[in-house]
Structures are given as structure tokens and as C-alpha cells.
Amino acid sequence: MNNRGSWILRAPPPTVQEVTCVRYRVTNRTRQAAVVLLLNLCWVTYGTATTVLVYVSWQEAVIAADSLSNRTEGGTRSVCKIVQVSDHMLFVLAGAGLTQDSHFNPYFNPYDVARVSVGSNRSPREAATKYANDAVAPLQEIWRANRTRWSDIMGANRPKPTRPQDFMFVGLNQAGAISASGTDFIEDGSTPPNVRVNDFHELVGKQPGDFSLYETGIYDAFPSDDQIIKWINSHGAPAAFKRLIEMQIKATPDLVGGEISIVRLSRDGSIQWVNRGPCK
């Protein structure tokens, strides 16, 4: 029996329904037993043009993301989606990133908001809570102004976006353990739609041999969970993540693409870039 513990948490993939009931599989493998829990959750689904992966274990965290950005004003460009916001903490997002002043696009820099959210001694959960509180108002304005344009970007045959952004902070918690915390902003049924903060996710590297994996954005070209875990165990999370995102780029090059950024956070809080991509 594999003695590694593993938890895979997926933000719901895009579907043709705006609200769907999603069945999550959470697999916990230990030396004593293998337990599979099936959780039925109803969650607002969305479409987003990016792929983000976060791995958290007792000894390290790894974040990977593509760099393609579909601009609301038209065209694409390469952007960094992973930012170091303090000496020992990283921030990654999917969805609405940096926006520029224009007649339809209010200015918003989520990376600046994330840096302020970290403060001097905040854990990932504290930083995520502050970021969510500070970002929800500008994201609602951006969402109302650009929702139609983002639907156009996804195309006629793809699901329409129903939320502007999800994010995660990765660092050390108060106990010195590697942890990741984040959430997403979802719309309600109002006219015009209001945006609210969803429930928080939290991943913690509690003991040697266990790990958690969080996937968001577009990942419909990924292999089975068992295959992903096998790649991570055999080659390490950075190499496995690179392979997974390359598979998704090949499958959906208009939504996921560009250079792949990969960064590692060690248990001592040090940060090492495996591949910076556009994150210079």
C-alpha cells in the first residue's frame, strides 16, 4: 500500500450549467488504511483562461501556472500569475488580474492588494482573509463592467464565466508549518450581479509523507488523479506540474499558454524559482 497521504481539491471545472452539484473525491492514504470520501457540493461554476496548480506537503509547497492572458480590451499577452509578496509568502490567482484605466475597465492591481494583505507577520489564512475583504468591492465593479466581454472570450461553445477570480496565499502558518489558504469570489442572482466571498480552502503540510493538491482554472486535459499522484511521487511536483500544464496548453492553446512559471517554498521559508517564465 502506498504510505503517502494525498488530498486533491479541485475548483469545479467549467460546465454548461451556471450552478451544478459537483462530486469531489478526497483520498486519504495512510500506513493503516485507505479511505475514499465522496463529498457532494453545490457550487457556482465558471470558465477561466488559465491553469494554476498548488502542491503542499510537510517539507515543501510548489506553485505552477501558465502565463497566457486574454485581455478584456482584445488580444493576448504574457503575464506573471505568481508573485512573491513577502520574504516567506507567495500569491497566485486565476481570473481577473491587473486591469488598466479605460472607459470599461476600472484600475485594479491584485498583487499590490496582496502585498498589503500580508503585512509584517500574517499567516496565509490571515492574509487571504484580509485580501478577500479588500478585493471584493473592486472586483464587483470589474465584474459588472467586463462580464459580457469575458463571456465573449470564452467563445460560443464554452461555459460562461460566473465569477471573476480565485486566489491562494502560500507560506508558513503561526506554527511554522507550510500552508496555503484562499478562496474565490462568486456572483449571486441579483441584477446587476453582486459578488461575494466564497468559503475558504486551507491546505496544511501536517506530517511527513502526506500532501495536498489544489487545481483551478482549466484542467480538462489532465489524466486521472492516480496518474497525477504517480507522477508527483516519481518525478516530484515541479516536473509533474510542468507536464500537466503542457498537456493543457496542447489541448486548449487559446485559453492556456505561454511560458510556465514554477516556484518552490521550503519548510525553512526560503523560496526558489524552478522556472520564472515571465515572473522576472
Secondary structure, 3 states (H helix, E strand, C coil): CCCCEEEEEECCCCCCCCEEEEEEEEEEECCCCEEEEEEEEEEECCCCCCEEEEEEECCEEEEEECCEEECCCCCEEECCCEEEEECCEEEEEEECCCECCCCCCCCECHHHHHHHHHCCCCCHHHHHHHHHHHHHHHHHHHHHHHHHHHHHHHCCCCCCCCCCEEEEEEEECCCCCEEEEEEEEEECCCCCCCEEECCCEEEECCCCCEEEEEEEECCCCCCCHHHHHHHHHHHCHHHHHHHHHHHHHHHCCCCCCCCCEEEEEECCCCEEEEECCCCC
